[in-house]
Amino acid sequence: MAGCRGSLCCCCRWCCCCGERETRTPEELTILGETQEEEDEILPRKDYEKGRRYEAVKWMVVFAIGVCTGLVGLFVDFFVRLFTQLKFGVVQTSVEECSLKGCLALSLLELLGFNLTFVFLGSLLVLIEPVAAGSGIPEIKCYLNGVKIPGIVRLRTLLCKAFGVLFSVAGGLFVGKEGPMIHSGAVVGAGLPQFQSISLRKIQINFPYFRSDRDKRDFVSAGAAAGVAAAFGAPIGGTLFSLEEGSSFWNQGLTWKVLFCSMSATFTLNFFRSGIQFGSWGSFQLPGLLNFGEFKCSDSDKKCHLWTAMDLGFFVVMGVIGGLLGATFNCLNKRLAKYRMRNVHPKPKLVRVFESLLVSLVTTVVVFVASMVLGECRQMSPSSQIGNDSFLLQVTSEDVNSSIKTFFCPNETYNDMATLFFNPQESAILQLFHQDGTFSPITLALFFILYFLLACWTYGISVPSGLFVPSLLCGAAFGRLVANVLKSYIGLGHIYSGTFALIGAAAFLGGVVRMTISLTVILIESTNEITYGLPIMVTLMVAKWTGDFFNKGIYDIHVGLRGVPLLEWETEVEMDKLRASDVMEPNLTYVYPHTRIQSLVSILRTTVHHAFPVVTENRGNEKEFMKGNQLISNNIKFKKSSILTRAGEQRRRSQSMKSYPSSELRNMCDEHVTSEEPAEKEDLLQQMLERRYTPYPNLYPDQSPSEDWTMEERFRPLTFHGLILRSQLVTLLVRGVCYSESQSSASQPRLSYAEMAEDYPRYPDIHDLDLTLLNPRMIVDVTPYMNPSPFTVSPNTHVSQVFNLFRTMGLRHLPVVNAVGEIVGIITRHNLTYEFLQARLRQHYQTL
């Protein structure tokens, strides 16, 4: 074709010709069973060389996402450690001096000054970007489930999240930095492959790859997994997290890429942390932000075992208690979230800042007073009891010993409450996991209650905050309390307290978040002890089953409070009593193959739909078309006798549904439609069509669907031909793709696929466009740009089949088309949510 354009006499794939070659419209070529080759195609063609290059670039981008996510984690961890050491260094010195001079109030004011300043800065960052509040896991879960939340993966969100979480953690709030790492990784995954940012508009790099929602969703999955891997040093757990908790749509090729991205993030963070903290570059000694250390019995205790078969019974009971505690935590937090939505969020934004400062004030006072008043002095365990078999264990031992606080206690003793409260949360977890010295049962119980209530109150305020570490610390205190009771009051001397602290942490965290597979692997990788696989798995399963009996997980609760149409993994069995016709939306907003600009602008500005069915309703032409008497193109009628053979005619007839009469030819087409009565021996399909084609008013392209229509006008029969997206229609209008009534649709400018996707992912908003230069009477031919073969279902399809098709194929719109090709409704995510299906099921029972 390219060679034909440059010469007067040439041979091409269609024919050999000299002089000017005859041109045909795309509709004519479709009817003749031919295709037209163009240099700039509307749809991308499969090119195997480009495919290999595309795949190679994808692997490189995935590696870059992992490295950048690891560097974000390194940045957050470095400054959290710096600010925390500065704060606790000043406060500890002040407490030691003022405990002798009697000026502890001054120490409290110093601690309040640090904490309130850090929390205030973190809360201000959330005012700049509100979606940076919280852990971000519910929002990323929604995004991977197929729901777009505005601003969730923007660069400004990443900056506010990263800086905000280091201020909120350093400010002494009971929050963690691991949850926001997942959100940060997802933002890196979404933005890095685009090479552009709306926050930094000057950064505009022409990068032609990955201009689709599917690619972007895959990279967000990889980024979220990299965030988990960087937080816990668990690349396999991160991959499973992205699969279990995040992505709705998965494929085999994505698994390897996500695992590779997680490995890249883990080892990038490990490399730099090991070099910065210990000066041993390349030794890879610190795999994640949260390190559980090595679980090992003391060499002097021959009766000690990490766990035995008898302990499984205790683990099951702890799982039940953890599920109950998690359900209680979720219930209280849900009530607090509803209260905030009613009484805090509607008020000025500064009220949210004051709430964050109030939580920080109360938390600081409780921590200080509890450490000074409620702590007990406990005997230190000799350092010789701690083994030195591995470097990692030595690191853990040094962290445990250096984090012991001796406030108000004589030599060789330590304050157990201050040791838990006046340390970073990661150090407190290590204390509960590895400190051989005992913690008082009363101290553990009080610490658990105070931490439980304050963590529940804190999660949901306007600061970036994670829930993993607070849940682990709270659960570890519960597990250590169980171990103390079993040792002291029941006499089970063989149990290892660190194992029970780990199982308690797993039970409580599982009861809050209700994760099973990924959380099991994350905890196993964090402990570096495969023998804990069975007890952790059993505990998490029991905790999840127990908690699910009362309510949902914390992330699902917050997703539900936001009203996001999240799709579960599958529907309930009783939902199969419903059909697609029971749940579809029958009131459609549609466009015509050839529609005037004023009609398109009216539809786009008065609706918020993201896709529109392309339909026709000129029944006279369609009946004649299906009889085979004539095939109507834009300007030419092809008699049946001119079509090669009967078999070829049938094939072309099915293809020619892409060909429609344009608006300026409707009157001409109507004049040529014969009004003869159908023969008595007409085929069955034609009889069905005749019965369904009831009279209805003719609708011209310059008339958009109106709410003033009658029921007959609104639900008239419409032949379905395809779907076109809002973004495509806006792009056509912006670029002036149209033709006048005096012209053929072949004169309309043609846009290539690259030109249609040039503005991705931020297409112009129809309300922001100045369309005054466009003639409203001009006509847009949408047929070259629509999807002519989207997934469709029959009105009688079971809801379970509809649900599985919608979820597994990653759909956003699913047309319902009857046996004669008429669209009768459309199904979106909203129509498949649990609440909507339950409401329709109740209506179904009422009609029986």
C-alpha positions in Angstrom: 0.0 0.0 0.0 2.8 2.4 0.8 4.4 1.6 -2.5 1.1 2.3 -4.4 0.9 5.8 -2.9 4.1 7.0 -4.5 3.6 6.0 -8.1 1.0 6.2 -10.9 1.4 2.6 -11.9 1.8 0.0 -9.3 0.8 -3.4 -8.0 -0.6 -3.9 -4.5 -2.3 -6.7 -2.6 -5.7 -5.9 -4.0 -5.0 -5.3 -7.7 -2.6 -4.0 -10.4 -3.5 -0.6 -11.7 -2.2 2.3 -13.6 -3.2 5.8 -13.2 -5.4 6.9 -10.3 -6.5 4.0 -8.1 -10.1 3.7 -7.2 -10.7 4.5 -3.5 -13.4 2.9 -1.3 -14.7 3.8 2.0 -13.9 1.6 5.0 -17.6 0.4 5.1 -17.4 -0.7 1.5 -14.2 -2.6 2.1 -15.8 -4.3 5.1 -18.7 -5.5 3.0 -16.4 -6.8 0.3 -14.4 -8.7 2.9 -11.3 -6.6 2.3 -9.1 -4.7 4.7 -7.3 -1.4 4.2 -3.7 -1.0 5.3 -2.5 2.3 6.6 0.7 3.6 8.0 -1.0 4.9 11.1 -3.4 2.2 12.2 -6.4 2.9 14.5 -5.7 -0.3 16.4 -2.2 -1.6 17.2 -1.0 -4.6 15.1 0.8 -7.5 16.5 4.5 -7.1 15.8 6.6 -9.9 17.2 9.8 -7.8 17.1 8.1 -5.0 18.9 6.6 -7.5 21.3 10.0 -8.8 22.4 11.3 -5.2 22.8 8.1 -4.3 24.7 8.7 -7.3 27.1 12.3 -6.4 27.6 11.4 -2.8 28.5 8.8 -4.1 30.9 11.3 -6.2 32.8 13.6 -3.2 33.1 10.8 -1.0 34.3 9.8 -3.6 36.9 13.4 -3.6 38.2 13.5 0.2 38.4 10.2 0.1 40.4 11.7 -2.3 42.9 14.9 -0.3 43.3 13.0 3.0 43.7 10.7 1.5 46.3 13.6 0.2 48.3 15.2 3.7 48.2 11.9 5.2 49.5 12.0 2.7 52.3 15.6 3.6 53.0 14.7 7.3 53.2 11.8 6.8 55.5 13.8 4.5 57.8 16.9 6.7 58.0 15.0 9.8 59.1 12.6 7.9 61.4 15.7 6.5 63.2 17.4 10.0 63.2 14.4 11.8 64.7 13.6 9.0 67.2 17.1 8.8 68.5 17.2 12.6 68.8 13.9 12.7 70.7 14.6 9.8 73.1 18.2 10.9 73.7 17.1 14.3 74.9 14.1 13.0 76.9 16.0 10.1 78.5 18.8 12.4 79.7 16.2 14.8 81.0 14.3 12.1 82.9 17.4 10.7 84.5 18.4 14.2 85.7 14.9 15.3 86.7 14.2 12.0 88.6 16.8 13.2 91.1 15.9 16.9 91.0 12.1 16.5 91.0 11.5 18.3 87.7 9.7 15.5 85.7 7.1 18.0 84.5 9.9 19.6 82.5 10.7 16.2 80.9 7.1 15.7 80.0 7.0 19.1 78.3 10.1 18.3 76.3 8.5 15.1 75.1 5.3 16.9 74.3 7.2 19.5 72.3 8.9 16.9 70.2 5.7 14.8 69.6 3.3 17.7 68.9 5.7 19.3 66.5 6.2 16.1 64.5 2.5 15.2 64.4 1.6 18.8 63.4 3.9 18.6 60.4 2.6 15.2 59.4 -1.0 16.4 59.7 -0.2 19.5 57.6 1.1 17.3 54.8 -2.3 15.4 54.8 -4.1 18.8 54.3 -2.0 19.2 51.1 -3.0 15.8 49.8 -5.9 14.2 51.8 -5.6 10.8 50.2 -2.1 10.5 51.9 -3.9 9.8 55.3 -4.0 6.4 56.7 -2.1 3.4 55.5 -3.3 3.6 51.9 -3.9 -0.2 51.7 -7.7 0.1 51.3 -7.2 2.6 48.5 -4.6 0.5 46.7 -6.8 -2.6 47.2 -9.7 -0.7 45.5 -7.4 0.5 42.7 -6.2 -3.1 42.0 -9.7 -4.3 42.2 -10.6 -2.0 39.3 -11.8 1.2 40.9 -10.0 4.4 40.2 -9.7 6.8 43.2 -8.7 10.4 42.3 -5.1 11.3 43.3 -4.3 7.9 44.9 -1.2 7.3 42.7 0.1 10.9 42.2 3.6 12.1 42.8 2.3 14.6 45.4 0.6 11.8 47.2 3.9 9.9 47.4 5.8 12.9 48.8 3.2 13.7 51.4 3.0 10.0 52.3 6.7 9.5 52.7 7.4 12.7 54.7 4.2 12.4 56.6 4.7 8.9 57.9 8.2 9.6 59.2 6.8 12.6 61.1 3.9 10.6 62.5 6.1 7.7 63.6 8.8 9.9 65.0 5.9 11.8 66.8 5.2 8.9 69.1 1.8 8.0 67.6 0.9 4.3 67.7 1.3 3.9 64.0 3.7 2.0 61.7 5.6 2.9 58.6 5.2 -0.5 57.0 1.6 0.0 55.7 2.4 3.3 54.0 5.3 1.6 52.3 2.8 -0.5 50.4 1.1 2.7 49.2 4.4 4.3 48.4 5.5 1.3 46.3 2.2 1.4 44.4 2.6 5.1 43.6 6.1 4.4 42.3 4.7 1.6 40.2 2.0 3.8 38.7 4.1 6.8 38.0 7.6 5.6 37.0 6.5 3.8 33.7 4.6 7.0 32.6 7.7 9.3 32.7 5.4 12.2 33.4 3.7 13.8 36.4 0.8 16.2 36.8 2.6 17.6 39.9 5.7 18.4 37.8 4.3 19.4 34.5 7.7 20.2 33.0 8.6 16.6 33.1 7.3 15.3 29.8 9.3 12.5 28.2 7.9 10.9 25.1 7.8 7.3 26.3 5.6 5.3 23.9 5.1 2.2 26.1 2.5 1.2 28.7 -0.3 3.5 27.7 -3.2 1.4 29.0 -5.0 0.7 32.2 -4.0 -3.0 32.2 -0.3 -2.2 32.1 -0.6 0.5 34.8 -2.5 -1.9 37.0 0.2 -4.6 36.6 2.9 -2.1 37.6 0.8 -1.0 40.6 0.6 -4.6 41.7 4.4 -4.9 41.4 4.9 -1.7 43.3 2.6 -2.8 46.2 4.4 -6.1 46.4 7.7 -4.3 46.5 6.4 -2.2 49.3 5.6 -5.3 51.4 9.0 -6.8 50.5 10.8 -3.7 51.6 8.8 -3.4 54.8 9.3 -6.9 56.0 12.1 -8.3 53.9 9.6 -10.8 52.5 9.6 -10.8 48.7 7.5 -14.0 48.4 5.1 -12.6 51.0 4.9 -9.4 49.0 4.0 -11.3 45.8 1.3 -13.3 47.6 0.0 -10.1 49.3 -0.5 -8.5 45.9 -2.3 -11.6 44.7 -4.4 -12.3 47.8 -5.3 -8.8 49.0 -4.9 -6.6 46.0 -5.2 -7.7 42.4 -8.5 -8.8 41.0 -7.0 -9.7 37.7 -3.9 -11.9 37.5 -1.9 -13.8 34.9 1.0 -16.1 35.0 3.5 -13.7 33.3 2.8 -11.1 36.0 3.8 -13.5 38.8 7.4 -13.6 37.8 7.6 -9.8 37.2 6.1 -9.1 40.6 8.5 -11.5 42.4 11.4 -10.0 40.5 10.3 -6.5 41.6 9.9 -7.6 45.2 13.4 -9.1 45.2 14.8 -5.9 43.8 13.2 -3.8 46.5 14.3 -6.2 49.3 18.0 -6.4 48.3 18.2 -2.7 47.4 17.1 -1.8 50.9 19.2 -4.6 52.4 22.3 -3.4 50.6 22.1 0.2 51.7 20.9 -0.4 55.3 23.7 -2.9 55.9 26.3 -0.5 54.5 25.0 2.6 56.3 24.3 1.0 59.8 27.2 -1.5 60.0 29.6 -0.3 57.3 29.6 -3.8 55.7 28.5 -3.0 52.1 27.4 -6.0 50.2 26.8 -8.2 53.3 23.0 -8.1 53.1 22.4 -8.4 56.9 19.1 -6.3 57.3 16.5 -7.6 54.9 13.6 -5.3 55.8 12.4 -2.3 57.8 11.0 -4.7 60.4 13.4 -7.4 61.6 12.1 -10.0 64.0 15.6 -11.4 64.7 16.5 -15.1 65.1 14.4 -17.3 67.5 16.7 -19.6 69.4 16.6 -21.2 72.8 19.4 -20.5 75.2 22.2 -23.0 75.2 22.0 -23.4 78.9 18.3 -24.4 78.8 18.3 -28.0 77.6 14.5 -28.4 78.1 13.6 -25.5 75.9 12.0 -26.1 72.5 10.7 -23.5 70.1 7.3 -25.3 70.1 5.9 -28.8 70.5 2.8 -30.6 69.3 1.2 -30.0 72.6 1.6 -26.2 72.1 -0.7 -26.4 69.0 -3.7 -26.6 71.3 -2.7 -23.3 73.0 -2.1 -21.7 69.6 -5.6 -22.6 68.5 -7.0 -21.0 71.6 -4.8 -17.9 71.1 -6.1 -17.8 67.5 -9.7 -17.7 68.8 -8.9 -15.0 71.3 -7.0 -13.1 68.7 -10.0 -13.2 66.3 -12.3 -11.9 69.1 -9.8 -9.1 70.0 -9.5 -8.2 66.3 -13.2 -8.1 65.8 -13.5 -5.9 68.8 -10.8 -3.6 67.5 -12.5 -3.4 64.1 -15.9 -2.7 65.6 -14.6 0.2 67.8 -12.6 1.6 64.9 -15.6 1.5 62.6 -17.7 3.4 65.1 -14.9 6.0 65.4 -14.7 6.3 61.6 -18.4 6.9 61.3 -18.2 9.5 64.1 -15.4 11.3 62.2 -17.3 11.2 59.0 -20.3 12.8 60.6 -18.7 15.3 63.0 -15.1 15.9 62.0 -14.7 15.7 58.2 -17.6 18.1 57.4 -15.9 20.8 59.5 -12.9 23.0 58.4 -9.8 21.0 57.7 -7.9 22.5 60.6 -10.3 20.6 62.9 -8.6 17.4 61.6 -5.2 18.8 62.6 -6.5 19.6 66.1 -7.8 16.0 66.4 -4.4 14.7 65.5 -2.8 17.0 68.1 -5.3 15.8 70.7 -4.5 12.2 70.0 -0.8 13.0 70.2 -1.2 14.9 73.5 -3.2 12.1 75.2 -0.8 9.4 73.9 2.3 11.2 75.2 0.8 11.8 78.6 -0.4 8.2 78.9 3.0 6.9 77.9 4.9 9.1 80.3 2.7 8.6 83.3 2.4 4.8 82.7 6.2 4.4 82.5 6.8 6.4 85.6 3.9 5.1 87.8 2.9 1.6 86.5 6.2 0.1 85.7 7.9 -2.6 87.8 11.6 -3.1 88.3 12.6 -6.5 86.9 15.9 -8.3 87.1 18.1 -8.1 84.0 19.2 -11.4 82.5 22.9 -11.9 82.2 24.3 -11.3 78.7 25.9 -14.7 78.7 22.5 -16.3 78.3 22.2 -14.8 74.9 23.9 -17.0 72.2 26.5 -15.7 69.8 26.2 -18.2 67.0 25.3 -15.8 64.2 25.9 -12.2 63.4 22.1 -11.6 63.1 21.6 -12.9 66.6 24.3 -10.7 67.9 22.6 -7.7 66.2 19.3 -8.7 67.9 21.0 -9.1 71.3 22.6 -5.7 71.0 19.3 -4.1 70.1 17.5 -5.8 73.0 20.1 -4.8 75.6 20.5 -1.2 74.4 16.8 -0.6 74.4 16.4 -1.6 78.1 15.2 1.4 80.2 16.2 1.7 83.9 13.9 4.6 84.8 13.5 4.8 88.7 15.1 1.3 89.1 18.3 0.4 91.0 21.3 -1.2 89.3 20.9 -4.6 87.5 17.2 -4.0 87.1 15.1 -2.3 84.5 11.7 -0.7 84.2 9.6 -3.1 82.2 6.8 -0.6 81.3 9.3 2.1 80.2 11.2 -0.5 78.2 8.1 -1.1 76.1 6.8 2.5 75.9 10.1 4.5 75.7 11.4 2.7 72.6 10.6 2.6 69.0 7.9 0.0 68.3 10.3 -2.3 66.5 12.6 -2.4 69.5 9.6 -3.1 71.8 8.7 -6.0 69.6 12.2 -7.4 69.8 12.0 -7.0 73.6 8.9 -9.2 73.7 10.3 -11.7 71.3 13.8 -12.1 72.6 14.2 -10.6 76.1 14.9 -13.5 78.5 14.1 -11.4 81.5 10.5 -11.7 82.5 7.8 -9.0 82.1 5.3 -8.6 84.9 1.9 -10.1 83.9 0.3 -6.9 85.3 2.6 -4.7 83.2 1.8 -6.8 80.1 -1.9 -6.6 80.7 -1.9 -2.8 81.3 0.4 -2.3 78.3 -2.0 -4.3 76.1 -5.1 -2.5 77.2 -3.6 1.0 76.9 -2.0 0.2 73.5 -5.1 -1.5 72.2 -7.3 1.6 73.0 -4.8 4.2 71.8 -4.0 2.4 68.6 -7.7 2.0 67.8 -8.2 5.7 68.4 -5.2 6.7 66.3 -6.0 4.7 63.2 -8.1 6.9 61.0 -6.9 10.4 62.1 -5.4 12.7 59.4 -1.9 11.5 59.4 -0.1 8.8 57.3 -0.3 5.7 59.5 0.2 2.0 59.2 -1.5 -0.7 61.3 0.9 -3.7 60.9 3.4 -2.8 63.6 0.9 -1.6 66.2 -1.1 -4.8 65.8 2.1 -6.9 66.0 3.2 -5.1 69.2 -0.2 -5.4 70.8 -0.5 -9.1 69.9 3.1 -9.8 71.1 2.2 -8.4 74.5 -0.8 -10.6 74.5 1.3 -13.7 73.6 4.0 -12.9 76.1 1.2 -12.6 78.8 -0.1 -16.0 77.9 3.5 -17.4 78.1 4.0 -15.9 81.6 0.7 -17.3 82.8 1.5 -20.8 81.5 5.0 -20.7 83.0 4.2 -19.1 86.4 0.7 -20.5 87.2 0.5 -23.8 85.3 4.1 -24.8 85.5 4.8 -25.5 81.8 8.5 -24.8 82.0 9.4 -26.1 78.5 7.6 -23.3 76.5 9.6 -20.6 74.8 8.2 -17.2 75.5 9.3 -15.7 72.2 7.3 -18.3 70.2 4.1 -17.4 72.2 4.8 -13.7 71.6 5.1 -14.4 67.9 1.9 -16.4 67.8 0.1 -13.8 69.8 1.3 -11.1 67.3 0.1 -13.3 64.4 -3.3 -14.0 66.1 -4.1 -10.3 66.8 -2.9 -9.1 63.4 -4.8 -11.9 61.6 -7.9 -11.0 63.6 -7.6 -7.3 62.5 -6.7 -7.6 58.8 -8.0 -11.1 58.1 -5.2 -12.1 55.8 -4.0 -15.8 55.7 -1.7 -16.9 52.9 0.4 -13.8 52.5 0.6 -13.0 56.2 1.8 -16.5 56.9 4.6 -16.3 54.4 5.5 -12.7 55.5 5.9 -13.8 59.2 7.9 -16.9 58.2 10.2 -14.8 56.0 10.5 -12.2 58.8 11.5 -14.8 61.4 13.7 -16.8 59.0 12.3 -19.9 60.7 10.4 -22.3 58.5 9.4 -24.5 61.5 7.0 -21.7 62.5 5.0 -22.3 59.3 2.4 -24.7 60.8 1.6 -22.9 64.0 1.4 -19.5 62.3 -0.8 -20.8 59.6 -3.2 -22.6 62.0 -3.3 -19.5 64.2 -4.1 -17.1 61.3 -6.8 -19.4 59.9 -8.5 -19.7 63.3 -8.3 -16.0 63.9 -9.8 -15.2 60.5 -12.7 -17.7 60.9 -13.4 -16.3 64.4 -13.3 -12.7 63.4 -15.3 -13.2 60.2 -18.1 -14.5 62.3 -18.6 -11.0 63.7 -17.4 -8.5 61.0 -15.0 -7.9 58.1 -11.4 -7.1 58.2 -10.3 -3.5 59.0 -9.4 -2.7 55.4 -12.7 -4.0 54.0 -14.6 -2.0 56.6 -12.9 1.2 55.5 -13.5 0.4 51.9 -17.2 -0.1 52.7 -17.4 3.2 54.6 -16.1 4.9 51.5 -18.8 3.4 49.4 -16.4 1.9 46.9 -17.9 -0.9 44.7 -15.3 -3.5 45.6 -15.8 -7.0 44.1 -15.3 -10.0 46.3 -13.6 -13.2 45.0 -16.9 -14.9 44.2 -20.7 -14.6 44.8 -22.7 -16.6 47.3 -24.5 -19.7 46.1 -28.0 -18.2 46.6 -27.2 -15.4 44.2 -27.6 -17.9 41.3 -31.3 -17.4 41.7 -30.8 -14.1 40.0 -30.2 -13.5 36.3 -28.4 -10.8 34.4 -31.7 -9.2 33.6 -32.4 -8.9 37.4 -29.2 -6.9 38.1 -28.6 -4.9 34.9 -29.3 -1.2 34.4 -32.0 -0.9 31.7 -32.0 2.9 31.5 -29.3 3.4 28.9 -27.4 6.4 27.6 -26.1 5.6 24.1 -24.7 7.2 21.0 -25.2 6.5 17.3 -22.6 5.5 14.8 -22.9 8.9 13.2 -23.8 11.5 15.8 -23.8 15.3 15.7 -21.3 17.2 17.9 -24.0 18.9 19.8 -25.5 15.6 20.8 -22.2 14.2 21.9 -21.4 17.3 24.0 -24.8 17.1 25.6 -24.4 13.5 26.5 -20.9 13.9 27.9 -21.7 17.0 30.0 -24.9 15.6 31.5 -23.7 12.1 32.4 -20.7 10.7 34.3 -20.6 7.3 32.5 -17.3 6.1 31.2 -18.6 4.1 28.3 -21.6 4.3 25.9 -23.2 1.6 23.8 -23.2 2.4 20.0 -26.6 1.5 18.6 -28.9 2.0 15.7 -32.7 2.0 15.6 -33.6 2.5 11.9 -35.6 -0.7 11.7 -36.8 -0.5 8.2 -33.2 -0.5 6.8 -32.2 -3.3 9.2 -35.1 -5.6 8.2 -34.2 -5.2 4.6 -30.6 -5.7 5.4 -31.3 -9.0 7.2 -33.5 -10.2 4.4 -30.4 -9.9 2.1 -32.2 -7.8 -0.5 -29.6 -5.1 -0.1 -26.6 -4.1 2.0 -26.6 -0.4 2.7 -23.2 1.3 3.0 -22.6 5.1 3.4 -23.1 6.0 -0.2 -23.5 2.8 -2.2 -26.0 -0.1 -2.3 -24.6 -3.5 -3.1 -27.2 -5.8 -4.7 -27.2 -9.4 -3.7 -26.4 -10.5 -7.2 -23.1 -8.6 -7.0 -21.8 -10.5 -4.0 -19.7 -13.5 -5.1 -21.3 -16.6 -3.7 -24.0 -17.6 -1.3 -21.4 -18.8 1.3 -19.3 -15.6 0.9 -22.5 -13.6 1.3 -23.2 -15.1 4.7 -19.7 -14.4 5.9 -19.8 -10.8 4.7 -23.3 -10.3 6.0 -22.1 -11.0 9.6 -19.1 -8.7 9.1 -21.1 -5.9 7.6 -22.8 -5.1 10.8 -20.1 -2.5 11.1 -21.7 -0.6 8.3 -24.4 1.8 9.1 -26.4 4.4 7.1 -25.0 7.8 8.0 -27.4 10.5 9.2 -27.5 12.5 5.9 -28.6 9.3 4.0 -31.4 8.3 6.3 -34.1 10.0 4.3 -32.6 8.6 1.1 -32.5 5.1 2.6 -36.1 5.4 3.8 -37.2 6.2 0.3 -35.8 2.9 -1.1 -37.2 0.7 1.6 -40.0 -1.4 0.2 -43.2 -1.6 2.1 -44.2 -5.0 0.8 -45.7 -7.5 3.2 -43.5 -10.4 4.3 -44.3 -13.7 2.6 -46.2 -16.3 4.5 -43.3 -18.7 4.4 -40.9 -16.2 5.9 -38.1 -17.7 8.1 -38.6 -17.9 11.8 -35.9 -15.3 12.6 -37.7 -12.7 10.5 -41.0 -13.5 12.2 -39.4 -12.9 15.6 -38.0 -9.6 14.4 -41.4 -8.5 13.0 -43.0 -9.2 16.4 -40.4 -7.3 18.3 -40.3 -4.3 15.9 -43.1 -2.2 17.4 -43.6 1.3 16.0 -41.5 4.0 17.7 -40.7 7.6 16.9 -37.6 8.1 14.6 -34.6 9.6 16.4 -32.1 11.7 14.5 -28.4 12.0 15.6 -28.9 15.6 16.8 -31.3 14.4 19.5 -29.6 13.1 22.6 -31.4 10.8 25.1 -33.5 12.9 27.4 -35.1 12.4 30.8 -38.3 13.8 29.3 -38.8 10.8 27.1 -41.8 8.5 27.5 -41.3 4.9 28.5 -41.9 3.9 24.9 -39.1 6.2 23.8 -36.7 5.3 26.5 -36.9 1.5 26.1 -37.3 1.2 22.4 -35.4 -1.7 20.7 -31.8 -0.8 20.0 -29.4 -2.9 17.9 -26.1 -3.1 19.6 -22.9 -2.6 17.6 -20.2 -1.8 20.1 -18.9 0.2 23.0 -17.0 3.5 22.9 -15.3 5.1 25.9 -15.8 8.7 27.2 -12.1 9.3 26.8 -12.3 8.4 23.2 -15.2 10.7 22.5 -13.5 13.6 24.2 -10.3 13.0 22.2 -12.3 13.0 19.0 -13.9 16.3 19.9 -10.7 17.9 21.0 -9.0 16.9 17.7 -11.9 17.9 15.6 -12.6 14.5 14.1 -15.8 15.1 12.2 -17.4 15.7 8.8 -20.2 17.8 7.5 -23.6 16.7 6.1 -22.5 17.5 2.6 -19.6 15.1 2.8 -19.1 11.4 3.2 -17.8 9.9 6.4 -14.7 8.9 4.5 -13.6 12.5 4.5 -13.5 12.4 8.3 -9.8 12.7 9.6 -8.5 9.4 11.0 -6.5 9.1 14.2 -4.0 6.4 14.9 -3.9 4.4 18.1 -0.9 6.3 19.3 -2.7 9.6 18.8 -5.8 8.3 20.6 -3.7 7.3 23.6 -1.4 10.3 23.6 -3.2 12.0 26.6 -3.2 8.8 28.7 -3.8 8.6 31.6 -5.2 12.2 32.0 -7.6 12.8 29.3 -9.2 16.2 29.0 -12.4 16.9 31.0 -15.3 17.8 28.8 -16.3 20.6 31.2 -12.9 22.2 30.7 -12.9 22.2 26.9 -13.6 25.2 24.7 -15.6 23.8 21.8 -16.9 27.0 20.4 -14.8 26.6 17.3 -16.6 23.4 16.4 -19.8 23.5 14.4 -22.5 21.7 16.5 -24.1 20.5 13.3 -21.0 18.5 12.2 -21.2 14.8 12.5 -18.7 12.4 14.2 -18.3 8.8 12.9 -17.4 6.8 16.0 -17.4 3.4 14.3 -13.6 3.2 13.6 -12.8 3.9 17.3 -15.4 1.8 19.1 -14.9 -1.7 20.4 -17.1 -3.7 18.0 -16.8 -7.0 19.9 -16.9 -6.4 23.7 -17.8 -9.1 26.1 -21.6 -9.5 26.3 -24.0 -11.7 28.2 -27.5 -12.9 27.6 -30.3 -11.6 29.9 -30.8 -15.2 31.2 -27.2 -15.6 32.3 -26.7 -16.6 35.9 -25.3 -13.9 38.1 -22.4 -16.1 39.2 -21.3 -16.4 35.5 -21.7 -12.7 35.0 -19.6 -12.1 38.1 -16.8 -14.4 37.2 -16.6 -13.0 33.6 -16.6 -9.4 34.9 -13.9 -10.0 37.6 -11.6 -12.4 35.8 -11.5 -10.4 32.5 -11.1 -7.0 34.3 -14.2 -5.4 32.8 -15.8 -2.1 33.7 -18.9 -2.4 31.5 -20.8 -5.6 30.4 -23.6 -5.1 27.9 -26.6 -7.4 28.1 -27.7 -8.4 24.6 -30.7 -10.5 23.7 -30.9 -13.2 21.0 -31.7 -10.8 18.2 -28.8 -8.5 18.9 -30.6 -5.8 20.8 -29.0 -4.3 23.9 -31.5 -4.4 26.8 -29.2 -3.2 29.6 -25.7 -2.8 30.9 -23.9 -4.1 34.0 -21.2 -2.2 35.9 -19.3 -2.8 39.1 -22.1 -1.2 41.1 -24.5 -3.9 39.9 -22.3 -6.7 41.2 -21.5 -5.4 44.7 -22.6 -7.5 47.6 -25.1 -4.9 48.9 -26.7 -4.4 45.5 -27.1 -8.2 44.9 -28.6 -8.6 48.3 -31.2 -5.9 47.6 -32.1 -7.5 44.3 -32.3 -10.9 45.9 -34.8 -9.6 48.5 -36.9 -8.1 45.6 -36.7 -11.5 43.9 -38.1 -13.2 46.9 -40.9 -10.7 47.3 -42.1 -11.2 43.7 -42.3 -15.0 44.2 
